[in-house]
């Protein structure tokens, strides 16, 4: 009795057997949606609020409204980056925002309409973060842009240079020798995105600092105008100095970005070699 291997049967049927790399990709595509949901749920609080409050608590105070807005926006953007489907995105952001509210919301208003204002900030941040993070599903360049936005906005205390380094390296995941200039332009655009959102976050914090318990601005609109004026003054007068400080404080992470870029480029080259070596074996047809 003769035995027939899987390869021989595939060859006889004219259908090449799937290569190991293709099988690995297929498995990753099947399990990634569930893995992404789990990662998004685990990372929502650390991305936005790590080091600011105890686990799952939020800085729900009127004078910390800037932290609420920036942290919730960065957290929602990270969820939108990982999760492609819209309803799971909203569910994760809504559930964890609600949980943070239940754990941290003040029982009574310390300032007029404090709780109402905090709810508005949370809802606005959730919507803005989901919109900003939606671009992350459009390939490595989109994901790099969202990582730069998160690194620039988040007030959490984790090292912000790490996602920035990854963002600067991701364009090399799709780089070719024929597209050197577009790749470098993408890196420059991602760096500029991070600088812009970092400046916006710093200006909001400076603007919010003008609020204090004894201040009587007259109305919420007047208070917002004071915050906006102080933020604009910071941007107008300090944008260059603050940008220089940001670049100096982050320059060590640029070497990390370079190392990651080399690894990504080398990995792509190695995968290309493996594909070329396995393609003839997978596509070989039996001789008659």
C-alpha positions as CSV (number, residue, x, y, z in Angstrom):
1,X,0.0,0.0,0.0
2,X,1.4,3.4,-1.0
3,X,1.2,6.4,1.3
4,X,0.6,9.9,0.0
5,X,1.9,13.0,1.9
6,X,0.0,16.2,2.2
7,X,2.5,18.0,-0.1
8,X,2.0,15.3,-2.7
9,X,-1.8,15.5,-2.4
10,X,-1.6,19.3,-2.7
11,X,0.7,19.0,-5.7
12,X,-1.6,16.5,-7.4
13,X,-4.6,18.7,-6.9
14,X,-2.8,21.7,-8.3
15,X,-3.2,23.7,-5.1
16,X,0.1,24.7,-3.4
17,X,0.3,24.1,0.3
18,X,0.2,27.3,2.4
19,X,3.6,28.6,3.5
20,X,4.5,28.9,7.2
21,X,4.5,32.7,7.0
22,X,1.0,32.6,5.4
23,X,-0.3,30.3,8.0
24,X,1.1,32.5,10.8
25,X,-0.6,35.6,9.2
26,X,-3.9,33.7,8.9
27,X,-3.8,32.7,12.6
28,X,-2.9,36.3,13.6
29,X,-5.8,37.7,11.6
30,X,-8.2,35.3,13.3
31,X,-7.1,36.1,16.9
32,X,-6.2,39.8,16.6
33,X,-9.7,41.2,17.1
34,X,-10.1,39.5,20.5
35,X,-6.5,40.3,21.5
36,X,-7.0,44.0,20.5
37,X,-10.2,44.2,22.6
38,X,-8.3,42.9,25.6
39,X,-5.4,45.2,25.1
40,X,-7.6,48.2,24.6
41,X,-9.5,47.4,27.9
42,X,-6.2,46.9,29.8
43,X,-4.5,50.0,28.4
44,X,-7.3,52.6,28.7
45,X,-6.6,53.8,32.2
46,X,-2.7,53.5,32.1
47,X,-2.5,55.5,28.8
48,X,-4.4,58.4,30.2
49,X,-4.0,58.4,34.0
50,X,-1.0,56.3,35.1
51,X,0.7,58.0,38.0
52,X,-2.0,60.6,38.5
53,X,-4.4,58.6,40.6
54,X,-4.8,55.1,42.2
55,X,-5.7,52.4,39.8
56,X,-8.9,53.1,37.8
57,X,-9.5,56.4,39.6
58,X,-9.8,59.6,37.7
59,X,-8.8,63.2,38.7
60,X,-12.4,64.3,38.9
61,X,-12.0,67.8,40.3
62,X,-12.8,71.1,38.6
63,X,-9.3,72.4,39.0
64,X,-8.0,69.2,37.4
65,X,-10.2,69.5,34.3
66,X,-7.2,69.7,32.0
67,X,-6.0,66.4,33.3
68,X,-9.4,64.9,32.7
69,X,-9.7,66.2,29.2
70,X,-6.2,65.3,28.1
71,X,-6.0,61.9,29.8
72,X,-9.5,60.8,28.6
73,X,-8.7,61.9,25.0
74,X,-5.4,60.0,24.9
75,X,-7.0,56.9,26.5
76,X,-9.9,56.9,24.0
77,X,-7.4,57.4,21.1
78,X,-5.5,54.4,22.2
79,X,-8.7,52.3,22.2
80,X,-9.6,53.6,18.8
81,X,-6.1,52.7,17.5
82,X,-6.4,49.1,18.6
83,X,-10.1,48.3,18.0
84,X,-11.4,48.6,14.4
85,X,-15.1,48.1,15.1
86,X,-17.0,51.3,16.2
87,X,-19.3,49.8,18.8
88,X,-16.6,47.9,20.8
89,X,-14.6,51.2,20.8
90,X,-17.5,53.1,22.3
91,X,-18.3,50.3,24.8
92,X,-14.8,50.1,26.2
93,X,-14.5,53.9,26.5
94,X,-18.0,54.2,28.0
95,X,-17.6,51.4,30.5
96,X,-14.2,52.5,31.9
97,X,-15.2,56.2,31.9
98,X,-18.3,55.2,33.9
99,X,-16.3,53.0,36.2
100,X,-13.8,55.8,36.8
101,X,-16.7,58.2,37.5
102,X,-18.3,55.8,40.1
103,X,-14.9,55.4,41.9
104,X,-13.8,59.1,41.8
105,X,-16.7,61.5,41.3
106,X,-17.3,64.0,44.1
107,X,-20.5,63.4,46.2
108,X,-21.3,67.1,46.1
109,X,-20.1,70.0,44.0
110,X,-17.2,71.9,45.4
111,X,-17.8,74.6,42.8
112,X,-21.0,75.6,40.9
113,X,-21.9,72.9,38.4
114,X,-18.7,71.0,39.0
115,X,-20.0,67.5,38.3
116,X,-21.9,68.7,35.2
117,X,-18.7,70.2,33.9
118,X,-16.7,67.1,34.5
119,X,-19.3,64.9,32.7
120,X,-19.1,67.3,29.7
121,X,-15.3,67.0,29.7
122,X,-15.4,63.2,29.8
123,X,-17.9,62.9,27.0
124,X,-16.1,65.5,24.8
125,X,-12.7,63.8,25.5
126,X,-14.2,60.3,24.6
127,X,-15.6,61.6,21.3
128,X,-12.4,63.5,20.4
129,X,-10.1,60.6,21.3
130,X,-12.1,58.1,19.2
131,X,-12.0,60.4,16.2
132,X,-8.3,61.1,16.6
133,X,-7.5,57.4,17.0
134,X,-9.6,56.1,14.1
135,X,-6.8,56.9,11.7
136,X,-4.7,54.3,13.3
137,X,-6.4,51.5,11.4
138,X,-5.0,52.8,8.1
139,X,-1.7,51.1,8.2
140,X,1.7,51.7,9.9
141,X,1.7,55.5,9.0
142,X,-1.7,56.0,10.5
143,X,-0.8,54.1,13.6
144,X,2.4,56.1,14.0
145,X,0.4,59.3,13.8
146,X,-2.0,58.2,16.6
147,X,1.0,57.1,18.7
148,X,2.5,60.6,18.3
149,X,-0.9,62.2,19.3
150,X,-1.2,60.0,22.4
151,X,2.4,60.7,23.4
152,X,1.9,64.4,23.0
153,X,-1.5,64.6,24.9
154,X,-1.3,62.2,27.7
155,X,-0.6,63.7,31.2
156,X,0.3,60.2,32.6
157,X,3.7,59.7,34.0
158,X,4.9,56.8,31.8
159,X,7.9,57.6,29.5
160,X,6.3,59.4,26.6
161,X,9.4,59.0,24.5
162,X,8.7,55.3,24.1
163,X,5.5,55.6,21.9
164,X,7.2,58.5,20.1
165,X,10.2,56.3,19.3
166,X,7.9,53.6,18.0
167,X,5.9,56.1,16.0
168,X,9.1,57.5,14.4
169,X,10.2,54.0,13.5
170,X,7.0,52.7,12.0
171,X,7.4,54.4,8.6
172,X,10.3,52.1,8.0
173,X,8.0,49.1,8.2
174,X,6.8,50.1,4.7
175,X,9.9,51.8,3.4
176,X,11.7,50.8,0.2
177,X,14.9,52.0,-1.5
178,X,12.7,53.7,-4.1
179,X,10.8,55.6,-1.4
180,X,13.5,57.1,0.8
181,X,12.3,60.7,0.5
182,X,8.6,59.9,1.3
183,X,9.7,57.9,4.3
184,X,11.8,60.7,5.7
185,X,9.0,63.1,5.1
186,X,6.7,60.8,7.0
187,X,9.1,60.8,9.9
188,X,9.3,64.6,9.9
189,X,5.5,64.8,9.8
190,X,5.1,62.4,12.7
191,X,7.7,64.4,14.7
192,X,5.8,67.6,13.9
193,X,2.5,66.0,14.9
194,X,4.0,65.1,18.3
195,X,5.3,68.6,18.8
196,X,2.0,70.3,17.9
197,X,-0.1,68.1,20.3
198,X,2.5,68.4,23.0
199,X,2.3,72.2,22.7
200,X,-1.5,72.1,22.8
201,X,-1.4,70.0,25.9
202,X,1.1,72.3,27.6
203,X,-0.9,75.4,26.7
204,X,-4.1,73.9,28.1
205,X,-2.4,73.0,31.4
206,X,-1.0,76.6,31.6
207,X,-4.4,78.0,30.8
208,X,-6.2,75.9,33.3
209,X,-3.8,77.0,36.0
210,X,-5.4,80.5,36.0
211,X,-8.4,78.9,37.6
212,X,-8.3,78.9,41.4
213,X,-10.9,78.5,44.2
214,X,-11.1,82.2,45.1
215,X,-11.5,83.4,41.6
216,X,-14.9,84.9,40.6
217,X,-15.0,85.1,36.8
218,X,-18.7,85.6,36.7
219,X,-19.7,82.6,34.6
220,X,-18.5,79.4,33.0
221,X,-18.1,81.2,29.7
222,X,-15.9,83.9,31.3
223,X,-13.8,81.2,32.9
224,X,-13.3,79.4,29.6
225,X,-12.3,82.7,28.0
226,X,-9.7,83.2,30.7
227,X,-8.3,79.7,30.1
228,X,-8.3,80.3,26.3
229,X,-6.5,83.6,26.6
230,X,-3.9,82.2,28.9
231,X,-3.4,79.2,26.6
232,X,-3.0,81.4,23.5
233,X,-0.5,83.7,25.3
234,X,1.6,80.6,26.1
235,X,1.5,79.4,22.5
236,X,2.2,82.8,21.1
237,X,5.2,83.6,23.4
238,X,6.6,80.2,24.4
239,X,6.1,77.9,21.4
240,X,9.7,78.0,20.2
241,X,11.3,77.7,23.7
242,X,9.0,74.9,24.7
243,X,9.6,73.0,21.5
244,X,13.4,73.2,22.1
245,X,12.9,71.9,25.6
246,X,10.8,69.0,24.4
247,X,13.3,68.0,21.8
248,X,16.2,68.3,24.3
249,X,14.4,66.2,26.9
250,X,13.5,63.5,24.3
251,X,16.7,63.3,22.3
252,X,17.7,60.0,23.9
253,X,14.6,58.4,22.6
254,X,15.6,59.3,19.0
255,X,18.4,56.7,19.2
256,X,15.8,54.2,20.3
257,X,13.7,55.2,17.3
258,X,16.7,54.7,15.1
259,X,17.4,51.2,16.5
260,X,13.7,50.2,16.1
261,X,13.8,51.5,12.5
262,X,16.9,49.3,11.7
263,X,15.2,46.3,13.3
264,X,12.0,46.9,11.3
265,X,13.9,47.3,8.0
266,X,16.0,44.2,8.7
267,X,12.9,42.2,9.6
268,X,11.2,43.2,6.3
269,X,14.3,42.2,4.4
270,X,14.5,38.8,6.2
271,X,10.8,38.1,5.5
272,X,11.3,39.0,1.9
273,X,14.2,36.4,1.7
274,X,12.1,33.8,3.3
275,X,9.2,34.4,0.9
276,X,11.4,34.1,-2.1
277,X,12.9,30.9,-0.8
278,X,9.6,29.2,0.1
279,X,7.7,30.4,-3.0
280,X,9.2,27.9,-5.5
281,X,8.5,25.0,-3.2
282,X,5.0,26.1,-2.6
283,X,4.2,26.8,-6.2
284,X,6.0,23.8,-7.8
285,X,3.9,21.7,-10.1
286,X,4.4,17.9,-10.6
287,X,6.0,16.8,-13.8
288,X,3.8,14.5,-16.0
